[in-house]
Amino acid sequence: SVETVSREPISNLTEADALLDECSFALQFGHRFTRFVEGALGEGETVTATLLKSLQTLEGLYIQLEDRYRDAGVREALEDMDDPLAALQDAFFVLRRGVDRAVGTLSEQAALAE
């Protein structure tokens, strides 16, 4: 689960990247659906409150996992100091990927955390 993975150190960057993509998509869909429900039922409804609570939980776990992914990715990129320019480009790619993904969640909290 996302909750379990967000607490563990990242051992496989590819798997973490795929999980983060899925979480980003789920958050984006969740925020769009919440806006739809708010428009149909109005704000303050029990359904909307439940959706928002679930989204906030997922956002928190997403931010934790994204932080761990960023740290592990930059650390791995900088390990190859034989070519400093390539290491810097790899680190920039990891940082850029996280920012793009966070903005794609449609979550202000996730975007600001990056």
N, CA, C and O of each residue as an XYZ file, in Angstrom:
456
protein
N       0.829     -1.185      0.000
C       0.000      0.000      0.000
C       0.877      1.252      0.000
O       2.061      1.188      0.329
N       0.303      2.360     -0.361
C       1.034      3.621     -0.382
C       1.501      3.979      1.018
O       2.600      4.504      1.194
N       0.672      3.697      2.013
C       1.021      4.023      3.388
C       2.268      3.256      3.832
O       3.152      3.828      4.470
N       2.343      1.984      3.503
C       3.503      1.172      3.867
C       4.750      1.648      3.136
O       5.807      1.803      3.747
N       4.636      1.877      1.846
C       5.782      2.283      1.034
C       6.291      3.655      1.445
O       7.496      3.901      1.396
N       5.400      4.555      1.849
C       5.820      5.910      2.204
C       6.678      5.937      3.469
O       7.366      6.927      3.718
N       6.652      4.872      4.271
C       7.441      4.807      5.504
C       8.783      4.123      5.312
O       9.683      4.286      6.136
N       8.932      3.360      4.238
C      10.142      2.575      4.032
C      11.144      3.326      3.162
O      10.756      4.164      2.349
N      12.436      3.027      3.331
C      13.417      3.613      2.418
C      13.195      3.065      1.005
O      12.776      1.920      0.834
N      13.474      3.871      0.024
C      13.263      3.467     -1.366
C      14.451      2.628     -1.829
O      15.599      3.071     -1.792
N      14.150      1.418     -2.262
C      15.202      0.536     -2.752
C      15.185      0.433     -4.275
O      16.203      0.100     -4.882
N      14.047      0.714     -4.893
C      13.926      0.621     -6.344
C      13.277      1.904     -6.854
O      12.080      2.126     -6.667
N      14.083      2.744     -7.498
C      13.579      4.034     -7.968
C      12.521      3.882     -9.055
O      11.591      4.685     -9.129
N      12.652      2.869     -9.891
C      11.689      2.666    -10.979
C      10.310      2.331    -10.426
O       9.306      2.869    -10.892
N      10.257      1.452     -9.440
C       8.973      1.096     -8.827
C       8.378      2.285     -8.086
O       7.171      2.516     -8.156
N       9.210      3.038     -7.381
C       8.718      4.220     -6.665
C       8.186      5.258     -7.643
O       7.171      5.904     -7.378
N       8.867      5.418     -8.769
C       8.429      6.364     -9.793
C       7.060      5.969    -10.350
O       6.192      6.821    -10.537
N       6.873      4.685    -10.610
C       5.587      4.198    -11.128
C       4.478      4.395    -10.094
O       3.371      4.798    -10.449
N       4.761      4.116     -8.827
C       3.769      4.306     -7.771
C       3.404      5.782     -7.626
O       2.236      6.122     -7.437
N       4.399      6.648     -7.714
C       4.127      8.081     -7.631
C       3.277      8.562     -8.803
O       2.404      9.412     -8.633
N       3.532      8.020     -9.989
C       2.693      8.365    -11.145
C       1.240      7.970    -10.898
O       0.322      8.733    -11.198
N       1.039      6.776    -10.350
C      -0.316      6.307    -10.058
C      -0.985      7.171     -8.991
O      -2.164      7.505     -9.110
N      -0.242      7.532     -7.957
C      -0.793      8.393     -6.905
C      -1.142      9.769     -7.470
O      -2.181     10.337     -7.130
N      -0.288     10.297     -8.320
C      -0.541     11.594     -8.931
C      -1.827     11.558     -9.748
O      -2.648     12.471     -9.665
N      -1.996     10.508    -10.530
C      -3.205     10.369    -11.336
C      -4.435     10.224    -10.450
O      -5.473     10.827    -10.724
N      -4.324      9.429     -9.391
C      -5.453      9.232     -8.475
C      -5.834     10.545     -7.796
O      -7.019     10.843     -7.642
N      -4.837     11.329     -7.391
C      -5.129     12.617     -6.767
C      -5.792     13.569     -7.757
O      -6.750     14.263     -7.417
N      -5.278     13.595     -8.974
C      -5.877     14.464     -9.987
C      -7.337     14.086    -10.225
O      -8.214     14.950    -10.249
N      -7.588     12.806    -10.398
C      -8.952     12.333    -10.614
C      -9.829     12.647     -9.400
O     -10.969     13.089     -9.545
N      -9.288     12.416     -8.213
C     -10.037     12.681     -6.987
C     -10.423     14.142     -6.844
O     -11.549     14.454     -6.455
N      -9.495     15.043     -7.155
C      -9.800     16.474     -7.058
C     -10.838     16.889     -8.099
O     -11.731     17.686     -7.808
N     -10.722     16.357     -9.294
C     -11.727     16.683    -10.318
C     -13.105     16.142     -9.928
O     -14.120     16.817    -10.102
N     -13.125     14.935     -9.407
C     -14.397     14.345     -8.996
C     -15.013     15.118     -7.832
O     -16.227     15.320     -7.794
N     -14.182     15.550     -6.887
C     -14.670     16.334     -5.757
C     -15.309     17.631     -6.238
O     -16.365     18.029     -5.746
N     -14.666     18.291     -7.203
C     -15.247     19.524     -7.749
C     -16.581     19.244     -8.431
O     -17.513     20.043     -8.336
N     -16.668     18.109     -9.117
C     -17.930     17.731     -9.762
C     -19.020     17.511     -8.714
O     -20.138     18.005     -8.859
N     -18.689     16.772     -7.667
C     -19.671     16.477     -6.611
C     -20.091     17.767     -5.904
O     -21.271     17.955     -5.607
N     -19.130     18.656     -5.632
C     -19.467     19.932     -4.997
C     -20.430     20.726     -5.869
O     -21.347     21.372     -5.362
N     -20.221     20.677     -7.181
C     -21.116     21.382     -8.088
C     -22.503     20.767     -8.117
O     -23.500     21.480     -8.233
N     -22.571     19.454     -8.012
C     -23.864     18.760     -8.082
C     -24.606     18.789     -6.745
O     -25.823     18.976     -6.713
N     -23.875     18.603     -5.643
C     -24.527     18.495     -4.328
C     -24.357     19.733     -3.457
O     -25.127     19.958     -2.524
N     -23.359     20.518     -3.765
C     -23.056     21.677     -2.925
C     -21.979     21.332     -1.912
O     -21.802     20.171     -1.544
N     -21.266     22.351     -1.468
C     -20.198     22.139     -0.488
C     -20.797     21.810      0.873
O     -21.931     22.181      1.176
N     -20.027     21.117      1.676
C     -20.448     20.799      3.030
C     -21.228     19.511      3.160
O     -21.581     19.112      4.270
N     -21.501     18.861      2.062
C     -22.219     17.591      2.127
C     -21.312     16.519      2.732
O     -20.087     16.633      2.677
N     -21.902     15.501      3.296
C     -21.149     14.404      3.904
C     -20.256     13.712      2.885
O     -19.126     13.339      3.201
N     -20.752     13.539      1.671
C     -19.968     12.879      0.621
C     -18.719     13.693      0.323
O     -17.627     13.136      0.216
N     -18.869     15.006      0.189
C     -17.744     15.882     -0.118
C     -16.724     15.857      1.018
O     -15.520     15.794      0.766
N     -17.186     15.905      2.244
C     -16.277     15.889      3.400
C     -15.489     14.583      3.447
O     -14.295     14.589      3.744
N     -16.146     13.472      3.157
C     -15.469     12.178      3.146
C     -14.437     12.116      2.035
O     -13.331     11.615      2.242
N     -14.787     12.620      0.857
C     -13.842     12.649     -0.260
C     -12.618     13.497      0.079
O     -11.483     13.092     -0.175
N     -12.855     14.667      0.649
C     -11.747     15.555      0.984
C     -10.820     14.936      2.028
O      -9.601     15.079      1.933
N     -11.379     14.256      3.010
C     -10.553     13.604      4.034
C      -9.685     12.515      3.410
O      -8.507     12.393      3.744
N     -10.257     11.732      2.515
C      -9.491     10.682      1.830
C      -8.396     11.289      0.955
O      -7.272     10.786      0.923
N      -8.722     12.360      0.250
C      -7.723     13.020     -0.593
C      -6.592     13.602      0.243
O      -5.428     13.525     -0.151
N      -6.919     14.177      1.381
C      -5.889     14.749      2.247
C      -4.944     13.667      2.768
O      -3.737     13.887      2.866
N      -5.488     12.510      3.099
C      -4.653     11.393      3.549
C      -3.714     10.952      2.438
O      -2.518     10.768      2.667
N      -4.253     10.782      1.233
C      -3.424     10.368      0.099
C      -2.384     11.431     -0.237
O      -1.251     11.095     -0.579
N      -2.750     12.705     -0.146
C      -1.796     13.788     -0.404
C      -0.618     13.723      0.564
O       0.536     13.868      0.160
N      -0.915     13.506      1.834
C       0.159     13.416      2.821
C       1.107     12.275      2.537
O       2.324     12.436      2.625
N       0.556     11.120      2.194
C       1.398      9.964      1.874
C       2.175     10.205      0.581
O       3.342      9.828      0.472
N       1.525     10.830     -0.395
C       2.182     11.150     -1.669
C       3.386     12.067     -1.421
O       4.465     11.842     -1.969
N       3.196     13.090     -0.599
C       4.278     14.042     -0.326
C       5.448     13.344      0.356
O       6.604     13.602      0.020
N       5.159     12.462      1.309
C       6.239     11.718      1.975
C       7.006     10.858      0.985
O       8.237     10.836      0.987
N       6.270     10.151      0.143
C       6.920      9.271     -0.831
C       7.695     10.076     -1.858
O       8.793      9.677     -2.247
N       7.154     11.194     -2.303
C       7.855     12.044     -3.277
C       9.150     12.585     -2.675
O      10.168     12.659     -3.364
N       9.121     12.960     -1.408
C      10.333     13.436     -0.733
C      11.404     12.349     -0.704
O      12.574     12.615     -0.982
N      11.005     11.140     -0.370
C      11.964     10.026     -0.313
C      12.499      9.696     -1.706
O      13.685      9.409     -1.867
N      11.624      9.736     -2.711
C      12.041      9.475     -4.086
C      13.049     10.530     -4.548
O      14.072     10.202     -5.148
N      12.751     11.792     -4.263
C      13.645     12.874     -4.661
C      15.019     12.706     -4.005
O      16.045     12.808     -4.678
N      15.039     12.451     -2.706
C      16.312     12.298     -1.998
C      17.113     11.124     -2.544
O      18.313     11.252     -2.785
N      16.457      9.973     -2.743
C      17.148      8.788     -3.256
C      17.606      8.991     -4.693
O      18.703      8.567     -5.057
N      16.779      9.634     -5.513
C      17.133      9.857     -6.913
C      18.305     10.801     -7.072
O      19.205     10.549     -7.873
N      18.304     11.885     -6.318
C      19.412     12.843     -6.393
C      20.682     12.200     -5.844
O      21.764     12.383     -6.402
N      20.553     11.452     -4.757
C      21.720     10.770     -4.186
C      22.330      9.814     -5.212
O      23.547      9.783     -5.394
N      21.471      9.029     -5.883
C      21.966      8.087     -6.889
C      22.586      8.820     -8.074
O      23.612      8.391     -8.602
N      21.976      9.911     -8.491
C      22.502     10.673     -9.629
C      23.881     11.250     -9.322
O      24.754     11.278    -10.189
N      24.071     11.701     -8.109
C      25.335     12.333     -7.748
C      26.438     11.336     -7.390
O      27.590     11.730     -7.207
N      26.099     10.061     -7.291
C      27.115      9.045     -7.014
C      28.081      8.902     -8.181
O      29.244      8.553     -7.977
N      27.625      9.163     -9.390
C      28.466      9.038    -10.581
C      29.152     10.374    -10.853
O      28.730     11.136    -11.724
N      30.205     10.644    -10.103
C      30.901     11.910    -10.264
C      32.033     11.824    -11.284
O      32.832     12.755    -11.390
N      32.119     10.717    -12.042
C      33.094     10.645    -13.127
C      32.769     11.684    -14.191
O      33.665     12.246    -14.820
N      31.493     11.928    -14.381
C      31.027     12.938    -15.328
C      30.101     13.893    -14.579
O      28.895     13.660    -14.510
N      30.659     14.964    -14.018
C      29.853     15.874    -13.192
C      28.666     16.490    -13.944
O      27.606     16.702    -13.353
N      28.832     16.773    -15.220
C      27.733     17.360    -15.983
C      26.570     16.379    -16.111
O      25.411     16.766    -15.966
N      26.878     15.115    -16.383
C      25.828     14.091    -16.483
C      25.140     13.895    -15.132
O      23.922     13.730    -15.073
N      25.916     13.914    -14.052
C      25.346     13.766    -12.713
C      24.394     14.921    -12.408
O      23.315     14.717    -11.851
N      24.803     16.133    -12.778
C      23.960     17.298    -12.551
C      22.680     17.229    -13.388
O      21.604     17.578    -12.903
N      22.791     16.786    -14.629
C      21.615     16.642    -15.490
C      20.656     15.584    -14.941
O      19.440     15.773    -14.962
N      21.207     14.472    -14.450
C      20.361     13.428    -13.865
C      19.635     13.938    -12.621
O      18.447     13.672    -12.437
N      20.348     14.667    -11.776
C      19.734     15.216    -10.567
C      18.638     16.215    -10.937
O      17.572     16.228    -10.321
N      18.902     17.049    -11.943
C      17.891     18.006    -12.381
C      16.663     17.286    -12.917
O      15.538     17.722    -12.670
N      16.858     16.188    -13.651
C      15.740     15.415    -14.179
C      14.859     14.895    -13.045
O      13.633     14.960    -13.127
N      15.486     14.380    -11.990
C      14.727     13.851    -10.848
C      13.908     14.970    -10.201
O      12.733     14.781     -9.885
N      14.525     16.121    -10.008
C      13.819     17.247     -9.394
C      12.681     17.739    -10.282
O      11.583     18.020     -9.801
N      12.950     17.840    -11.574
C      11.927     18.313    -12.512
C      10.750     17.341    -12.580
O       9.592     17.754    -12.650
N      11.057     16.067    -12.560
C      10.005     15.036    -12.615
C       9.070     15.169    -11.419
O       7.852     15.073    -11.564
N       9.643     15.390    -10.240
C       8.828     15.554     -9.043
C       7.948     16.791     -9.094
O       6.787     16.743     -8.686
N       8.485     17.891     -9.587
C       7.702     19.121     -9.691
C       6.562     18.944    -10.687
O       5.421     19.306    -10.403
N       6.872     18.389    -11.847
C       5.827     18.169    -12.862
C       4.720     17.269    -12.333
O       3.535     17.527    -12.546
N       5.120     16.218    -11.647
C       4.136     15.272    -11.120
C       3.294     15.923    -10.023
O       2.082     15.717     -9.971
N       3.927     16.707     -9.147
C       3.200     17.365     -8.058
C       2.182     18.364     -8.597
O       1.067     18.450     -8.081
N       2.551     19.110     -9.618
C       1.608     20.055    -10.220
C       0.450     19.290    -10.860
O      -0.689     19.757    -10.835
N       0.731     18.132    -11.426
C      -0.295     17.318    -12.063
C      -1.316     16.735    -11.107
O      -2.371     16.274    -11.542
N      -1.026     16.743     -9.807
C      -1.977     16.195     -8.831
C      -3.177     17.110     -8.626
O      -4.202     16.684     -8.093
N      -3.053     18.361     -9.045
C      -4.070     19.400     -8.796
C      -4.206     19.701     -7.310
O      -5.233     20.210     -6.862
N      -3.176     19.387     -6.557
C      -3.156     19.626     -5.113
C      -2.183     20.763     -4.807
O      -0.999     20.687     -5.135
N      -2.696     21.809     -4.177
C      -1.829     22.922     -3.808
C      -0.761     22.458     -2.816
O       0.390     22.886     -2.891
N      -1.149     21.581     -1.889
C      -0.211     21.108     -0.867
C       0.942     20.327     -1.498
O       2.099     20.522     -1.127
N       0.634     19.451     -2.445
C       1.675     18.662     -3.098
C       2.582     19.552     -3.925
O       3.800     19.373     -3.914
N       2.011     20.507     -4.638
C       2.814     21.407     -5.468
C       3.721     22.273     -4.594
O       4.885     22.483     -4.934
N       3.210     22.771     -3.491
C       4.018     23.618     -2.610
C       5.104     22.818     -1.893
O       6.160     23.361     -1.568
N       4.855     21.543     -1.647
C       5.844     20.708     -0.960
C       7.070     20.477     -1.829
O       8.169     20.271     -1.314
N       6.889     20.512     -3.123
C       8.022     20.312     -4.021
C       8.782     21.603     -4.133
O       9.785     21.669     -4.844
